[in-house]
Amino acid sequence: MLAPFSVDFDATGSVDPAGSMLTFNWVFSDGSTMTAGAKVSHIFGAPGVYPVALNARNALGNSSTAAVTITVVTSDAPAFTADGVVDAASFASGISPGSIASLFGVRLSTITGVAAAQSFPLPLQLQGTSVRVNGTPAPLLAVANVAGSEQINFQVPFEIAAPGDAQIVVSSGGRDSVPVDVPVLPAKPAVFVIAGLGPAIVHGSTGALVTASNPALPGEVVVVYCTGLGPVAPVVPTGSAAPTTALSRLILPFTGTVGGKDAVLDFAGLAPTFAGLYQVNLEIPSGLTGTSVPLVMQANGSRSVPVPVPIAP
């Protein structure tokens, strides 16, 4: 018996409109291959999630099996995959309670352009589009359809349990997507990046962006804007702006390094006047070498994607 074959679509998160053609590709360990096609509407009678057991035998008599899941949706309903649900800062897959997330897919809204929330608390619906996480409506920051790329930015409810999986459903125009399970971590730190400028890190004394022409200095306090750092105290209701008084600080263990050196933390918690946005005030360590060094944050054992920090020589 040879190793299981592979298929040419995501076995756990594919979304296929009814009537489409699926192609299954078998690859045997002896180097032989086999291809077969099947029309979704000929296999499944209605939209839904279907477990499928696939079996194949090649000309040499070698057999392989695989278990996959196929999700079938109606052609006018919203559709997305688990890989299309990411943190809104580094765009890595997965979410965490209280964080800002981005969802990419098709038929997510009926708009052209961008519809953004205008006030706090954040709305639970924008232009007829809404998102539910384990049945709980998620506050929306924006819904966009620009040049054919569709996106929803939302705040993950603080109430969602972690670790585990959360079931996400998008509704648009009165139609619901097929529920999609997305992994949830207690914390999933990620630093925001400003397109064309670099990471969202500012000088603590002036608020000016840290750039190659305006680098950070050893011993200076900088402010890092990020998301996904986990629960805070005092609690701030999901969708509400964090207050400017009684600052909400992190509960889970948190560290930050700059150029591989531990940074002294002056504050880590929710950024006042925003929802789902965190800030970390840290001191740039001395003795760093180079003009650009990586900043990494770690919350509850989960590490952020490194971002470069310009440092004065």
N, C-alpha and C positions, 0 to 999 in steps of 0.2 A: 504494500500500500504506500503510495507516494504522498508527499505533502499536499495540504489543501491548495486549491487553485485560488487565484486572485480575480477580482472583477474590476471593471473599468469605471465604476461609480462608487460613491461613498456608501459603504454598506450599512451605516447606522444613521445617516442623516440626509439621504438623497430626497429630493422633492421632485416628483415627476407629474406633469399634467396628464389627466386621463386621455388616453388615445395616443400617447407618445410611444416611441419605440425604444426599448432597452436593449443594449448589447452586452452579453456576458462573455468575458474572455478567460478561458482556462489556460494556465501555464503549469505544465507538469515538470517534475524535477529531471526528467530525461531530455528536456529541451523542447519537447513537442508542445504544440498549442492547439486550441480548439475554440471556435467562435460560434455563438448561437444568438439569435435575436428573438424577442417576444414583444408583442404590442400590449401595453398596459391594459387597455380596455378588454383585451381578450382573456386576461388572467383575473382581473379584479372587476367586480360589478359596480362599485361605488367608491367615493372618496373615503380614505381611512388609512390606517397603519397596518401593514400586512407582513407577518413573518414568513419567510420563504426558505425552504431547504432545497439547495441546488445539488444535483448529482451529475457527474460526467464520467465517461469511459473513453479513452483514446483507442487508436487503432491497434496498439500493443496490448490492450486489455487492462491497462492501468486505470484505476478509478480514483476520483477525488470527490469530496463533499464540502459544502460550505453553508453556513446559516447567515442570512442577511435580512435586513428589514427594508421594505420599500414603502414610502409614503406617497399616497396619491391624493392630489387636490383638484378641485374644479378650476377651470381655466381663468375664472375671474376673481378668485379669492386671493388674499395675500399669501405669499409663500417665501420661506426662508429656511436656512439650515442652522444647526447648532454652531457651525464654524462662522456663521454670519453674525453672531452675537458676541461682541467684544467690549473690552474696556475702551472708553472714549479718548484715552490719552495715548497709549502705545498700540492700540488695536490688536492686542493679543486676546485669544479666545478665552471665554469664561468671564464671570462676573462676581461681585461681592456685595453684601448688604450695604445700602446707603450710598453706593458709588454711582458715578455717571457712566452709562453704557451706551454703545451705539449698536444699532441693528440694521443690517443690510439685507435687501431682498428685492422682490418684485411685487408690483401691485399693492404697495404699502399705503398708498394714498391716492387721491384723485387730483392733487394739486400739481402745478408746475412752478418751480422756484422753491422758496423757503418760507415756511410758516413757523415763527418763533414765539415762545411764551413772552408775555409782556409784563408780568407781575408775579409776585409771590402771595400765597402759595401757588406752586406751579399747577397748571390745569391738568386734568385727567384725560382731556380730549383736545385735539387740534385738527380743525378742518375735517372732522368726521373720522379721524384715526385715533385709536386707543391701543394700549398695551396692557395685558394682564400677566402678572407673575404669580404662579400658584393661586390664581383666582383673584389676587389683589390688584386693583387698578394702579398702574405706575404713573407718577407725575411725568409730564413730557416737557422737554426743553425746546425741541424743534422737530419738525417733519420737513423733509426736503426731497425734491425730485429735480436734479440739475443735470442736464446733458445725458439723461437716461440713467443716471445713478441715483438710486433711491435709498434713503437713510432715515432712521428715527433715533433721536437722542433722548434718553429717558433716565430717570433716577430709579435705581433698584430699591424697592422698599426695604427699610431697615428691619422690618419684621420677618423677612425671609430667613428660614433656618439655614445654617451652614455649619459644617460642610455637607454637601449632598448635591442633588439635582433639583432644579426648578423648572416647572413647565411654563413655557411662554406662549401666549396666543396674541396675535395681532388682529385687530378688527378694523375694517375700512369699508365704508359704504354699506354697512349692515351685514358684511360677510366676514366670517372668522377664518383664520388660517388653521391648518392642522396644528395641534399642540406639538411643541418641540421642547425636548429636555435639554437643559443647558447646565453645565457644571457650575457650582457655587462654592467659593472658598470663603473662609471667615474674613480674610484680607487678601487683597491682590493689588499691591501698590504699583502705580504707574504715573510718570511725570508727563505733564502736558508739554507739547512742542508747538511753537508758533511757526506756521509755514513760512519758510524763507528767512527766518530770523534765528531759530534755535529754541532750546528748552525755555519753558516759562519760569525763569529764575531772575529775580530782581534784587538790586542792592537794597539792603534793609534801611539805609539812611535816606535814600532819595527816591526809591521806587522805580528807578530807571532799569531797563533791561540789561542783564549781564551779557556782554557781547565781546567779540575779539577786540573791538576798538574801545570797549569800556569794561575791562576784565575785573574779576573779583580779586581782592587783596587778601593775603594771609591774615587771619585774625578777624576779618570782617564778617558781619552777620548778613547772610543772604536769605531771601524768602523763596521757597520752592513751592510751586502750585502743582497739585497732583490730585489723584483720586484713589479710592480703593483701600484706605488705611483701616477700615473696620469700625466697630462701635465706638461711641464716645459718651462722655458724661460731662455735664448734664445732657440728657437726651434732647434732640431736636426732631420734631415731627417730620416724617418724610414729606418732601415737597416744600417745606418751609425754609426761609432764609435763616442762617445761623445768626444769632444776636451779636451785637458789638460789645455787650457786657456779659458777664458770666460765661466766659469762653468755654466751648466744649472741647475737651482734651481726649486723646486716645486712651483706650483701655488696654488693648493688646500690646505685648512687647514690641518695641520698635527701635531700630537703629538706622543710622545713616553713615555712609562712608564717602569720602572725597579722595580720589587718587589712591584708594586702598587704605586710607587712614580714617580712624573713627573721628566723627565730627561731634562737637559739643552741641546738644540740642537745647535751644532756648524755648521752643514751643512746637507742639505737633498736635493738630486737631482740625476742626472745621474752620474754613475761611469765613469770617463774618460777612454778612449781607449776601451770601450765595447758598445754593442748595446742592449738596453732593460734591462740592469742591473742598479739598483739604489744603492746608498750608503747613509747611515745615520751616521754621526759622532755625538755621544752623550756622555755626562758625566755621569758616574755612580754615583747615589745619595749616600749620606752618611746615616748612621743609618739603613742600611739593616740588617735583621736577617737571619741566615741560610747560607749555603754554595752554594746554587743554588736557584736562584729566576727567576720568569718569566719575559720575555720581551714581551711587546705588543705594536704594532704600530697602529695608527688610522689615516686614510686619508679620508677626506670628509665624515666622519661618518662610514666608513667601517673599521672593526677591523681585524688585522692579527691573525692567530693561534698562541697562546703563545709558545715561545721557552725558554728553560732553559739557564740561564747565570751563570756560575760558579763564585762565589764571594769569595774573601779572607775573612776569619773569623776575 
